[in-house]
Amino acid sequence: MRILLTNDDGIYAPGLRALRKQLLKLGSVTAVAPATEQSGVGHSITLLTPLVVQEVFEDESRIGWLVEGSPADCVKLACLELLEQPPDLVVSGINMGANAGINVLYSGTVAAAVEGAFFGLRSIAISLEYSDYPNFDHAAELGVRVVSQILEHDPQPGSLFNVNIPELRGDEPAGVRVVPQ
């Protein structure tokens, strides 16, 4: 499985790094994410300035690209220019702070997943409820379990899911509840 990983917190965000590590259990992962924090940009795209793209390496292996642009820009560039083949799945996150209710309209994390759905790709946004001491590693484990559950149901291409993980205080969540947005 080819997975495009993005976010709105930036390519070096701890949530993206933790999620990448867990997603590697499902397939190959290529990160294409903003160079800097882009929280609250919604579904904006860059029109009047150049989109600068730079490869990002970790331990001499390319993990993807950083983009001087919005999360939606990242998904567009990945799908149209950067990836050799289209991804099978777009995952955006892990966002620091829940994306529920009206917040989804402002969220760059959710907008990146929406952009993937626009391309006809199964897309999932993952967010962790705000905490002073977020446990991104545990949230990534839980998030990838939910991603696996979603994929087991073989959703239609272009399907969009928004996963919100509660603040983790050492306990496991009681379960997963599927609700309309």
C-alpha positions in Angstrom: 0.0 0.0 0.0 1.3 3.5 -0.9 0.5 6.1 1.7 0.8 9.8 1.4 1.3 11.4 4.8 0.7 15.1 5.4 -0.4 17.5 8.1 -0.8 21.2 9.0 1.7 21.3 11.8 4.8 21.0 9.6 7.1 18.3 8.3 9.1 18.2 11.5 6.0 17.9 13.8 6.1 15.1 16.4 2.6 14.0 15.5 3.7 13.4 11.8 6.8 11.6 12.9 5.0 9.3 15.3 2.3 8.5 12.7 4.8 7.8 10.0 6.5 5.2 12.2 3.2 3.4 12.7 2.0 3.7 9.1 5.1 2.0 7.9 3.5 -1.2 9.3 0.8 -0.8 6.6 3.0 0.0 3.6 5.3 2.6 2.1 4.9 6.1 3.4 5.9 9.3 1.7 5.5 12.5 3.6 4.7 15.8 1.8 4.0 18.4 4.4 4.3 22.1 5.0 7.7 23.5 5.9 6.2 25.4 8.8 3.1 25.4 11.0 -0.1 26.0 8.9 -2.8 25.5 11.6 -6.1 27.2 10.8 -5.5 27.8 7.1 -8.5 25.8 6.1 -8.5 24.8 2.5 -6.4 27.7 1.3 -4.1 27.3 -1.7 -1.1 29.3 -2.8 -1.7 31.5 -5.8 0.7 34.5 -5.8 4.0 33.1 -4.5 6.2 30.3 -5.7 5.7 26.9 -4.1 9.2 25.9 -3.0 9.7 22.2 -2.5 12.7 20.6 -0.8 13.5 16.9 -0.1 13.7 15.8 3.5 16.0 13.0 4.6 16.3 11.0 7.8 19.3 8.7 8.3 20.2 9.2 4.6 16.8 8.0 3.5 14.3 10.3 1.8 11.1 10.5 3.8 9.5 13.0 1.5 9.3 16.7 0.8 8.6 19.9 2.6 6.5 22.5 0.8 6.4 26.2 1.4 2.7 26.2 1.2 -0.6 25.0 2.7 -1.7 21.4 3.5 -3.9 21.5 0.4 -0.9 22.6 -1.7 1.0 19.6 -0.4 -1.6 17.1 -1.5 -2.0 18.7 -4.9 1.8 18.7 -5.5 2.2 15.2 -4.3 -0.6 13.8 -6.5 0.2 15.9 -9.6 4.0 16.2 -9.5 6.0 14.6 -6.7 4.8 11.0 -6.5 5.7 8.5 -9.2 2.3 6.7 -8.7 -0.9 7.9 -7.0 -1.2 6.9 -3.4 -3.7 4.3 -2.2 -4.4 6.3 0.9 -3.9 9.9 2.2 -3.4 10.3 5.9 -3.2 13.8 7.5 -2.0 14.2 11.0 -1.6 13.7 13.8 -3.0 17.2 14.5 -2.4 18.7 17.9 -6.0 19.5 19.0 -9.3 17.9 18.1 -11.0 18.7 14.8 -14.7 18.4 15.6 -17.7 20.6 15.0 -17.0 24.0 13.4 -13.2 23.5 13.8 -13.2 21.2 10.7 -13.9 24.3 8.5 -10.7 26.0 9.7 -8.5 22.9 9.9 -5.6 22.5 7.6 -5.4 18.8 8.7 -8.9 18.1 7.6 -8.5 20.2 4.4 -5.5 18.1 3.4 -7.7 14.9 3.7 -10.5 16.6 1.8 -8.0 17.4 -1.0 -7.1 13.8 -1.2 -10.8 12.9 -1.4 -11.1 15.4 -4.3 -8.5 13.3 -6.1 -10.7 10.2 -5.6 -8.4 8.8 -2.9 -9.4 7.3 0.4 -8.4 10.0 2.9 -8.2 10.1 6.7 -7.5 13.0 9.0 -6.3 12.1 12.5 -6.3 14.6 15.4 -5.4 14.3 19.1 -7.3 16.3 21.7 -5.2 19.1 23.1 -3.0 18.2 26.1 -0.1 19.9 27.8 1.7 16.6 27.5 0.5 14.9 24.3 1.5 11.2 23.8 1.9 11.1 20.1 3.4 7.7 20.0 0.3 6.1 21.8 -2.0 8.3 19.7 -0.3 7.0 16.5 -0.7 3.4 17.6 -4.4 4.0 18.2 -4.8 6.0 15.0 -3.3 3.3 12.8 -5.6 0.7 14.5 -8.5 2.9 13.4 -7.0 3.3 9.9 -6.8 -0.5 9.7 -10.4 -0.9 10.8 -11.5 1.6 8.2 -9.5 -0.1 5.4 -11.0 -3.5 6.4 -14.4 -2.2 5.3 -12.9 -1.3 1.9 -14.4 2.2 1.6 -15.2 3.7 -1.8 -12.4 5.7 -3.5 -12.9 9.3 -2.5 -14.2 8.5 1.0 -13.2 10.9 3.8 -12.8 10.1 7.5 -12.1 12.4 10.4 -10.6 10.6 13.4 -10.4 12.3 16.7 -8.5 10.7 19.6 -9.3 11.8 23.1 -6.6 13.0 25.5 -4.6 10.0 26.6 -4.0 9.7 30.3 -2.6 6.1 30.3 -6.0 4.5 29.7 -7.2 3.0 26.4 -10.3 4.7 24.9 -13.5 2.7 25.6 -13.9 2.1 21.8 -14.6 3.7 18.5 -17.8 5.5 17.7 -18.7 6.4 14.1 -20.8 9.6 13.8 -21.7 11.9 11.0 -19.6 15.1 10.7 
